[in-house]
Amino acid sequence: MKLAPIFAIGAILAVDAATKAAVLRGMAVGETIDLIPGLFSLTHVRNRGAAFGMLADLPDPWRQVFFVGIALVTVVLLIAIYRGTPPSRRLERGAIVAIVAGAIGNVIDRFVYGEVVDFLDFYIADWHWPAFNVADSCITVGVVVLVLTSFSDVGFLRGRGAAGEDRSDSGA
């Protein structure tokens, strides 16, 4: 990997760590600060599981080994995919960098706290989306970008970017 993706990962990890540190320092677990009433608040929660708290009830040693192991295998695979992605595919490469940074950010939480610190809480009335953090946001945005750009390689979007310019590597 060149230096730009390493710096990007470092920057994402710094923002993730700083926001989590602010929550840990300034809020008790379960505390909520309404920022946009009826829509968005900061709520300090801990997630022992995966997305949406899945597998949170696994016994401690197995849960940690499972989640850290999956994350590390994913990071290694994504680095291999990144290296095989042509430099001209900057959007896809950026998405991979975001996913890797998010995975590392959450692994750091698991090592340090034994669980992931979440705090971004979007809701409407009494319906709350599960709380998440900066690392989760990077993973989600990265995956969405990869899914959407995968459509540019098939069908009517193939090889076309904004204003119809050719985006394909082959010039087709």
N, C-alpha and C positions, 0 to 999 in steps of 0.2 A: 504494500500500500504506500502511496505517496503521502506527503505531509498534510495536504489539505484535508483529506478525510480523517486523519488522526486528530488534527486541530478541531475539526467539526465535532467529532465524538467527544473530545475533551471539553469543548464549550457546552455541549448538551449535558454532559455529566456534571459540569460546574453549576449550571442553572438548576438541574434536578436536585443536586445536593443542597444548594443554597435555599431553594424553596422548602425542601423537607426540613432543613435545619431551622428555618424560621417558624414552621408549624410546630416542630418539636419544642422549640424554645418558648413560643408564645401561646400555645393552646394545649389544654388538657385533652386526653382521648375522649371523644364524644362531644367536645365543645364545638359550637357552630357560630360563625360570624356571617350574618346576612349581608351580602354585598348588593345584590339586586333582588329585593324581596319578591317571592313568588317564582324566581327563576334560577338564581345562582348564589351559592354561599360557599364559604370555606368550612369544612367539617373534618375534624381530625379523626380519622378512623385507621384501623390496622387491618390488613388483609393477610391472613395466614395461607390463603389458597392462591389459585390462579385467577384468571379473569372471572369476574363476578363471584369470587370466593369459592370457585369449584375446587374440590379436593382439600378443603381446609381442615377436614376432620381426620386426615391421615395422621398416624402417630408421628411425633416430632422428628426423630432421626430420619425416617423414611420420607417424610414430606420435604425436608430440607434437601436431602440427597436427590430426590426426584426433580424438584423444581430447579435446583442449581445445575444438575446434570443436563436436563432438557435445554436450559438456557445456554449452557456452554457449548453443547453440540450444535444448537441453532446458530450461535455466533460463528463457530468454525465453518459451518456450511455456508452461511451468508458471506463470509470473507472469501470463500472459494468462488461463490457466484459473482461477487463484486469483481474479483480479479478476472473472471471470464466475460464480464460485461464490457463491451467496447466503450472507450472514453467518450465517444460521441453520444452515448445514452446517459447523459448527465442526470436527467430526472430519475431514472431507475437507480443509478448509482447513489444519488442523494437519498433516495428512499431506503436503500439498503443500509446506508450509514446511519440514518435515523433509527431504524429497527435495531441495529447492533448497539447503538448508544442506549436506547431504551432498555434493552435486555440486560446490558451491563449495569445500568442504574438500579434496576430491580434486584439483580443478583447482589449488588453491594448491600442493599437493604436487608436481604435475607442473611447475609454474613454478619452484618452489624447488629440487627435487631431481631432476627429470627422470623421476620415478617416484613411486609411492604407497607410503607407509610403512604396513605392516600389522603387527599384533602379537597380536591375539586369536586363540588357537589352541584350538579344541575338537576333541576326539578320543576314540575308544574303541579301546583296544589300539593297533594300528598304523595304524588308519584315521583320517586327519585331514581335517576339513573345511578348505577353503582358509582361511588366515589372513585376518583382516579388521580394520577399525578402527572408530572411532566414526562417521565419515562414512558408511562402508558400512552400518553398523547403521541409521542414520537413513534412508538410501535404502531399505533392505530393509523396515523397519517401515512407512515411508510407503507403499510400493507395496502391501504386504499390506493395510494399512488401506483404501487406495483400491479394491483388488480386492474386499475383503469388503463395503465399504459400497456398491459398485456392485450387489451382490445385493439390497440393501435397496430398490432401485428397481424390482425385477422380482419376479414370482412371490409366494410366500407371505410373504416378508419385507417386501413393499412398504409403506412408510410406517409401519412399526412399530419402535419402539425397545424399551428395557428395560421390563418390566412392561406391555407392550402400548400404551404411550402413542403418540399420533400424531406421527410425525416428518416427515411430508411437508410440503412448503411450500404445497401447495394445500389442505391440510386434508382430503384424500380418505382 
